[in-house]
Amino acid sequence: MTKQSIIIADDHPLLLKGLNDFLVERNYNIIGSAINGREAYNLIAKEEPEIAILDIQMPFLSGLEIAKKCKYNNLSTKIVLITLHKEKELYEQAQNLNIFGYILKEFALEEIENCIKKVSKGKPFFSKKIKNSILKTNGDNKALEVLTPSEKKILKLIAQDKTNKEIASLLFISYRTVEKHRSNIIIKLQLEPKTNSLLSWAKENHEHLL
């Protein structure tokens, strides 16, 4: 079976070289590389490779913008995006553009071969690590919906390493009330009643707190 023709693009020279060397070493058919989005798109339009592995964020054109242009111009190249981002919106945009692969940069070398194999057969490959991260975030957001505004305020202060005494002082409530709120939050979030379980959860999810 003929090896699929591949182009790769990343605006970080070291990452581009690392990915190129990794794939060449494993006998993949790399027919070109680019250091920005414009170069990458021109290479796709000229060479019409079967697969294009693109960094999602590049100067001139992002990976998503290249995918849009390819779709608009009926180019059949299958797009694989490598990203640092786990945002649900970007993930959904990628799916809506019929992008064939979406993998996290930190696991790129670990997942890229599996991704190419699947994409070569016309099957999409979306990193499980991204899916799990999105599902976890969605679950955490839903969990926050059950908290009262006062509980959310307390959780935000816990994330800032405030003690019960400091929280009581800042919110003009009693120490005992803070303890009661903490206990309710642990029950609502279904956390283990260990000493630092609430602090760990608050720090992990601080960006979702109001």
C-alpha positions, 0 to 999 in steps of 0.5 A: 500500500502506498504511503499517504502523502503528508505535509506538516506545519508549525510556527515553532521551528523546534516542534516542526523539526521534532515532528518531521524527524519523528515521522521521517524516521518511521518512513512516512511520506512527508512531501513538505513543511511550512512555518506559518498558515499562509505557507501551509495553505499554499502548500496544500493547494499546490501539492494536494497531499492526502493529509495535512498536520497543522498547528491550530495557532499560526501566523497569517492563517490558523489551522481552523482558517486553513480547514475553512479555505480547504472546505470552501475550495473543495480541496480533499486534503484531510486536516489534522489539527495539533493544539494546546487548547482543550476548549469545547468551542474549538473542539466543536468547530473542528468537528463542524469543519469535518476535520479528520484529526484533533490531538493535544500537542503534549501528546502529539508524538504519542498519538500521531501514528494512531491518528495517521492510521485512522485518517488514512482509512477515512476515519476521524481521530479525536484525542480521547484526552481532549474528550475526557478533559471536555467531559470533565469540565462539563461535569464540573460546570454542572456541579457548580450549578447546584451551589448557591451564590454564597457557596460559590463566593466561599469556594472562590476564596478557598481557591485563593488559600483563605482560611475559614477565619479569613473568609468569615472576616471578608464575608462578615459571617461567623466562623461556624457559618463558613464551616457549615457552608464548606460542609454543604459544598463537599456534600453537593460536589460529592467530594471525599471528606478529606482535609484538602479535597475541597481546596484541591477541587477549588484550585482545579476549577477556579476559572469556572468560579464567578 
